[in-house]
């Protein structure tokens, strides 16, 4: 599978994962995180989501220093998305550890939800800007960011 095909597969997976993590996050917000099954589903989808995000970044930047690469990006929106994503991941890990230990919602879980919601909005904007990639069969411009 060539790089474009891998990127297409990854991006379509991310689109589905974005819908999944958004839906499960909204469900947790509406129900005040009641029900361990819903929380476990959100954790599982979140892990798959961030694995897909890492794969997406790897397809663009390879094994280089991602912090350095993002700091040099001209696109400020993508750079901010990187930092918001890291904040979402870190607060998610902390909230997950707290939840596993206490099976209760925590303030850091609430902060994670707000930052995560911002991240999802930004992800949708990131995808929207690249909607031609989802539609087209060939888009070599996407690979020029080596």
Legacy VTK file of the C-alpha trace (Angstrom):
# vtk DataFile Version 3.0
C-alpha trace
ASCII
DATASET POLYDATA
POINTS 146 float
0.000 0.000 0.000
1.474 3.371 -0.989
1.566 6.451 1.254
-1.552 8.036 -0.284
-3.573 4.841 0.241
-2.353 4.590 3.835
-3.265 8.226 4.423
-6.722 7.699 2.921
-7.308 4.659 5.131
-6.040 6.536 8.175
-8.085 9.657 7.452
-11.326 7.726 6.904
-10.642 5.852 10.145
-10.081 9.173 11.904
-13.351 10.513 10.523
-15.226 7.533 11.966
-13.313 7.735 15.249
-14.082 11.461 15.501
-17.794 10.701 15.251
-17.410 7.917 17.821
-15.420 9.901 20.372
-17.679 12.939 19.962
-20.823 10.835 20.411
-19.502 8.978 23.441
-18.189 12.218 24.967
-21.545 13.946 24.553
-23.270 10.899 26.050
-20.979 11.033 29.083
-21.611 14.756 29.451
-25.393 14.381 29.257
-25.495 11.434 31.680
-22.833 12.821 34.082
-20.655 9.812 33.292
-23.151 7.428 34.799
-22.622 3.831 33.873
-19.220 2.190 33.678
-19.946 0.642 30.264
-20.272 4.077 28.668
-17.022 5.223 30.272
-15.180 2.073 29.117
-16.524 2.583 25.578
-15.287 6.189 25.633
-11.870 5.066 26.897
-11.617 2.361 24.206
-12.680 4.697 21.411
-10.312 7.360 22.776
-7.376 4.950 22.691
-8.190 3.955 19.103
-8.680 7.618 18.198
-5.265 8.654 19.533
-3.571 5.649 17.920
-5.075 6.813 14.622
-3.936 10.388 15.296
-0.392 9.120 15.941
-0.527 7.058 12.743
-1.740 10.140 10.819
1.129 12.253 12.154
3.619 9.438 11.503
2.471 9.237 7.871
3.256 12.944 7.510
6.382 13.342 9.662
7.799 9.833 10.014
10.207 9.182 12.869
11.344 12.804 13.102
10.916 14.945 16.218
7.199 15.781 16.075
7.518 18.636 18.584
10.130 20.258 16.368
8.122 19.645 13.203
4.959 21.154 14.652
6.859 24.155 16.013
8.058 24.932 12.479
4.649 24.639 10.792
3.425 27.769 9.067
-0.188 26.718 9.618
-0.966 28.110 13.082
-4.296 26.244 13.265
-2.591 22.849 12.905
0.047 23.861 15.442
-2.645 24.809 17.980
-4.504 21.571 17.193
-1.309 19.669 18.105
-1.109 21.335 21.541
-4.845 21.000 22.218
-4.589 17.310 21.251
-1.705 16.775 23.671
-3.666 18.520 26.451
-6.661 16.298 25.675
-4.506 13.170 25.766
-2.753 14.085 29.021
-5.961 15.086 30.843
-7.628 11.954 29.449
-4.902 9.730 30.883
-5.179 11.445 34.270
-8.997 11.222 34.233
-8.812 7.555 33.212
-6.443 6.699 36.069
-8.686 8.542 38.526
-11.796 6.815 37.185
-10.206 3.356 37.367
-9.205 4.002 40.984
-12.498 5.525 42.166
-15.143 4.784 39.512
-16.261 8.381 39.867
-16.121 11.511 37.775
-13.377 13.978 38.683
-12.759 17.681 38.087
-9.900 16.762 35.739
-12.422 14.647 33.811
-14.557 17.762 33.414
-11.557 19.754 32.196
-10.693 16.894 29.831
-14.220 17.028 28.423
-14.010 20.769 27.691
-10.566 20.528 26.102
-11.660 17.403 24.190
-14.713 19.196 22.840
-12.461 22.018 21.611
-10.174 19.425 20.032
-13.068 17.771 18.190
-14.216 21.142 16.839
-10.665 21.815 15.666
-10.395 18.309 14.151
-13.583 18.934 12.189
-12.089 22.222 10.946
-8.845 20.425 10.060
-10.778 17.797 8.090
-13.056 20.374 6.480
-10.059 22.291 5.136
-8.882 19.035 3.536
-12.253 17.809 2.284
-10.907 17.564 -1.279
-8.570 14.818 -0.070
-11.573 12.791 1.094
-13.295 13.271 -2.264
-10.407 12.881 -4.687
-8.740 9.694 -5.798
-5.356 11.341 -6.182
-4.000 14.207 -4.197
-0.234 14.492 -4.222
-0.227 17.970 -2.647
-0.801 16.385 0.773
2.580 14.651 0.598
4.550 17.805 -0.168
4.870 18.481 3.580
7.842 16.093 3.949
LINES 1 147
146 0 1 2 3 4 5 6 7 8 9 10 11 12 13 14 15 16 17 18 19 20 21 22 23 24 25 26 27 28 29 30 31 32 33 34 35 36 37 38 39 40 41 42 43 44 45 46 47 48 49 50 51 52 53 54 55 56 57 58 59 60 61 62 63 64 65 66 67 68 69 70 71 72 73 74 75 76 77 78 79 80 81 82 83 84 85 86 87 88 89 90 91 92 93 94 95 96 97 98 99 100 101 102 103 104 105 106 107 108 109 110 111 112 113 114 115 116 117 118 119 120 121 122 123 124 125 126 127 128 129 130 131 132 133 134 135 136 137 138 139 140 141 142 143 144 145
